[in-house]
Amino acid sequence: MRNIYILSFTILVNFNLFAQSPWKQLSNFAGNNRSSAVGFGFNTNGFVGCGYDNFTFKKGFFSYNINNNSWADIAGLGGANGGGLERNLAISFVINNKGYVGTGQGGAPYLKDFWEYNAADDTWTQKADFGGTARKGACGFSIGSHGYIGTGQDANGLRSDFWKFDAVNNNWSSVARIPGASRQFAVGFAISTKGYVGTGDKGTMLKDFWEYDPQLDSWTQKAPFGGTARKSAVAFSLAAEGYIGSGYDSTLNYTNDFWKFNPSVNTWTQMAACPGISRSAAVGFSVNGKGYFGTGYSDGNQLNDMWEFNPNLVSVNEISNTEKVNVKVYPNPMINYTTISIDGNSSLNNTITIFNSIGKLVSTIPMNKNCATFQRNGISSGVYFYSITNENSNTITIGKIIIND
């Protein structure tokens, strides 16, 4: 006869349940160590190029294959005949599986030329010059067949203007300025039909965060970035969430922390820090549901390491500030199902997530009046862990479930 237990306990401390991180180190970037490069990704490849290596500006590009963790040398910006296109502090984005790169600083302190990369035949095509003033340290994102570039520094100082690129008609038009401070070294990404811009440098570091609606041509201020104010961070989006991390912050330190933005509830959640060296002016992009991050600058050194971020591997090391709640899991150990209930918590919109012993997501279950049933549904026997989060995506408690055959 099997023993059945009721598990009831109060959680007051943080857990350190599994060691696997969502970060994995990859093959080093194939070019020279560098900072302030640009990156973009589509299909099964990422593309990284331009930048500065402590001696010269660069125009070379390299392609990273996510399936075999390898780099290949591809055509540099502008192709074989593209002389004088070396640069750093440029901006890049993707439209319809083509990469776009423009603006920056190179042989001239401020640039406004704009280029399209076609991976199918490894060629660059010059497009209409950026519609605003020549500049460096801008930020941008793409939505549908349009790209957006704004902020940065031009010959007259810091900027807050934004411009839209129409990839079909190859033209630029001005759109609403970002309402916050003029700035450089901000970051941007897009989620679905909205663009997002934040952080940067106006002479002091910033952490404000803004949402752009292209249908209304308007900006809405959102919850400020969850980390310290900073410049020269990286950003990418995965599914319905955005990520910002690294950079040089208001405490005058290089950083390696990463934060997730959930637009549906307008909240930031701290993720596992990248295990690599703290840095600024790195490059980031996303491909096939994973984020990629690397290169950059730290304490006088240019870097070339690269890292993959897998949002489906969640480390409970990330969880902090858990609340005092009573949890009942019955039966536990379980065979086919168990019921999880909590009290001492006022929220009625909690969610349970179940992870396996290496931190991989197994199931997500909404709670009804602080109670939910977890059905086994063919899951293998073993030790599993649960996390309960409230409507603000804050973790309120975690615990263990044992599944027996």
N, C-alpha and C positions, 0 to 999 in steps of 0.2 A: 504494500500500500504506500502511495506516495505521500510525502509530507507537504502540506500547503501552509504558507505563511502569509500573514499580513505584514507588510513592510511599512512602518510609520516612523518618520524621523524629521528632525529639523535641521536644515542646512544653514550654517553660519559662515562658512569659509569657502575659499575658492578651491576648485579641483584641478588636478594635474593628471588627467586620466589616460591620455595616450600621447605618444611622442611624435606621431607622424604629423608633419607640417603640411599645410596646403602649398608650400613653396618647394620647388625642386630645381637644383642647379643644372644648367644646360652647358653645352659646349660654348666656350668663350666666343665672343664676337670675332669674326675673321679679319676685320680690318685693324688698323692701329688703335691703341687705346685712345678714347676720345670723349668729349663732353659736348652738350648742346647739339647733338645730332637730331635727325627726324626719323620717325618710324611709322609704318602703317601695315595692315595685314588683311588678306582675303584668301578664300579657298583654303589651301593647306600651307600657305607661306606667309612669313613676315618679311618685311623689307626695311633695312636700316642703312642710312647713309648721311653724307655731309658731316658737319661737326668740326671740332677743333682738337688738335692732338698735342697742344703745348708748343708747337712750332709753326704749323700751317693750317689754314682752312682747307676743308676737304670737299670733294664733289663725288667721290666714289660711293657706290652702293653695293650691298650684299643681300642675298636672299637666304632666309632661314627656312628649312623644311621641317615642319613640326613632326612629321612621321618618322624621320630617321635622324633627327637631332644633328643636322649638318648644315654648313654654310656654303654658298657658292657666290663667286664674284660675278656681278652682272654689270650692265652698262651704267656708267656714272651719269650723274645729272646732265641732261642735254646731249648725251651720246658722245661718240668719239670726236665730233667736231665742236662740241660745246665748250669752247675755251672761256676762261674767266668766270666760271659759274661756281667756283668753290665758295663755301659759306658755312656759317653756323647760325644759331638763333632763328632758324626758318620755321615755317609751319607746314603741316601735312595733314591730309585726310583722304578718305576713300569714297568714291562715287561709282557705283555700278562696276565693281571689280577693276577699277583703275585707280592708281595712286596719283595724288596731286601734291606738288611741293612748290613753295614760293616764299617771297620776302626774305629777310635775314640780313646778315652782315658778312661781307667778304672782302673783295678788292675795293669795294666802296662801302662806307659805313652803313648805308641804308639801301636796301634793294626792294624792287617791286615786281620783278619778272616772275612768271608763273608757268609751271610745266606739268604735263600729264605723262604718266608712265603706264605702258601697256605690257604686261608680263607675257602675253601670248607670243609676242615677237621681240621682246626685250628692247623696246624703243621708247624714246622720249619725244614728245611733241610740244613745242612752245605754244601756249595759249595766250589769251588777252592778258595784258599786265593787270596786276591787282588794282582795284578801283580807287583805293585810298592812296595816301602818301606813302612813299618808300619808307620802310621801317624794319626794325628788328624786335625780337622778344614779344611778338604778338601771340595770340592763341586762336583756336578755331575748332570747328566740328562740322559734320555733314549730316544732312537730313534729306533722304530721297535723292533727287537729282541736283541738289543744291549744296554748295559748301559755304561756310561762313568764316570770315576772318575779321578780327578786331583787336583793339587795345594795342599795346606795344609802345615803342619810342621811335619818333622820327626826328628830323633836323630841328624841329621847334619844341621838342619835349615829349611828355607822356600823352597818350591818346586814350579816348574812350569810345571812338567811333567804330561801327561795324558795317561790313559789306557782304553782300550775297553774290556768289558765283553761280551762274546758270550753265551747267555743263552741256546742255543741249544746244543752247544758242551762243555759247562762248562769250558771255558778257557779264559785267558787274553792275550792281545797283546798290545804293546806300540803304541801310535799314536803321532801325532805332538804335541810338547809342545805349550802352549799358549805363544804368542810372548811378552806379557807384562811382568811386574815384577813378580818374584816369590812372593807368597802371601799365607796367610791363611784367613779363615773366609769370603771367597767370596761366591757368590750365582750362581746357574745355573738353567736353564730351557730349554725346547725344544719347538719349534714351527714347526709343519710339519716335514720336513726332515733335519732341522738345529738345532744345539745346541747353547746356548748363556751363556756366563759367564762374570761376572763383579763385581765391587766393591772389598772390602777386605782390608787387612792390610799387608803392607810390612815393618812395622816400622812407617810408616805414612799411613793415610787413602787413599784409592783409589776410583776413580769413572770411570775408563776406562771400556769399554764394547766391547766384542768380539763375533763374530759369527763363529761357527765351521761347516764346510761342510764335512761330512763323506765320500762322494764320491771322493772328491779331497784330503782328509786328510790335510786340510789347514784352517787357521784362517784368518779372515778379521776384521779389526778394524771398529767398528760402532760408531755412535754418543755417546758421553759419557753419563752416567746415568744422568737423569735430576735433581736429588736432590743433596744434599751435599755429598761429599766423606764420606764413612762409612764402617764399618765392622759389621758382625753378623746380617745382614738384613735377610729377608725372600723373597722367590720368588716362583711364580707359573705361569702357562700359562692357558689361557682360549681362546679356538678357535684359532684365528690367531694372538693373542696378548699376550704379557708377562707382568708381574707385579712384581715390586720390592718395598719393603717398610720396615719401622721400622729400627732398628739398632742403633749403637753408632757411632756418626759422628765426622767430623774433627773439629767441634766447641765444642767438649767434652760434648755433650748432647745426651740423649736418644731421639729417634724420633718416630713419629707415622704417618708420611706422606707416601703416596703411589703414585707410578708413573706407567704409562702404556707405553709400548714400542710397536710401530707399525713397524714391519720389512719391510713392503712394501714401506714405505716412510722414514724409518730410523729416526723416531722422538719419543720424549718422551712427554707425556701429564700428568700434575699433576691431580690426582684424589682426591676425598674426603678423608681426613685423617680418620684413624680408630678412633672412639670415645673413645676407651679404653686408658689405661695408656701408655705413651711413653715407649719404651722398646728395648732391644736387645736380641739376642739369643732365639727368638721365633720360632715357628714351623708354616709352611704353606704347604697347599696341595690343590688340586682342585678335585671336583667330580661333574659330570653332569652339567658343564657349570657355576659353582660357585666356588669361592675361599674361603678357610677356614684358619683362622689365630688365634693364641693364645699362651698361656703359655709365658715363657720368664723371663727376669730379668730387674729390674729397681730400681736404688738407694738402693741397698742392699736387695731388696725383690724379692723372686721367685713368679711367677704369675700362675694362673690357669684359667683365663677367656678365652672364645672362641668366635669368631666372624665369621659371614658369609658375604662375599662380593658378591653382585649381580650386574654384569656389565650392566644389562638391566634396572636398576633403576639409572637414571642419575640426579644428583642434580645440578641445575644451580648455586648453591653456589660455584661450582668448577670453574666457568668461570671467567677469568680475562684477563686483557690486551686487551679488545675489542677495535677495531679500529673505527675511525670516518667514518661512511658510511651512506648514505641516503637509506632508505628502503621504498618501496611502496608495499602495500598489497591490492589487489582489486579483488573482493569486500571483505569487512570485516566490519560487520559480513558476513559470507558466508553460502550458503545452500548446493550446490553440489560441488563447486570448488572455488579456489581463485588463483590468480597469484601473485607470489612474485618476485620482481625485486630489484636490488641494483645498485647504481652507486657510484663513488668515490673510487672504489677498482679495482686494476689492474689485479687481478687473474681472469682467465677464467675457473678455475677448482674447483669452489665452490660446496659444498654439503649442502642441507637443511635436518635437522633432526627435526621431530615433536614429542613432548612429551605431555602426558596428564597432568592433574593438580597435580598428585602425582609423576611426573617425569618418568613415564614409557614410553619407546620408542614406538611410534605409526607408524612412516613411515620415510623412508630415500629417498631423491629425489635428483639426480644430477642436477645441474643448467647448462643450455645451454646459453652461453654468458650472464651470470649473471641474468638469468630469468628462472623461473620454475613454473609449475602449480601443485598445490596440489589438488588431487581428493579425495572427501570425502569417497567414496567406503564403505558405511555402517557404518562409524564411528559415535558414539553417539554424540548428541548435547552437547555443553558445552564449557568451556574455555580450550584452548590448547596453547602451547608455541613452538616456533621454535628457532633453533640455526643454524647459517650459519658458516661453517668452510671452510678454504681454503685447498689447496693441501698439506700443511704441517700439517694438522690436528689441526691448531690453530683456535680458535673461533674468528670471526670478528664481530659478532653481534647476538643479541637475541631479541625476541619480542613475541607478543601475537596475537592469532587468535581466533575469536569467531565463533562457528558453531551453526546455528539455524535450526530448523525444518521448 
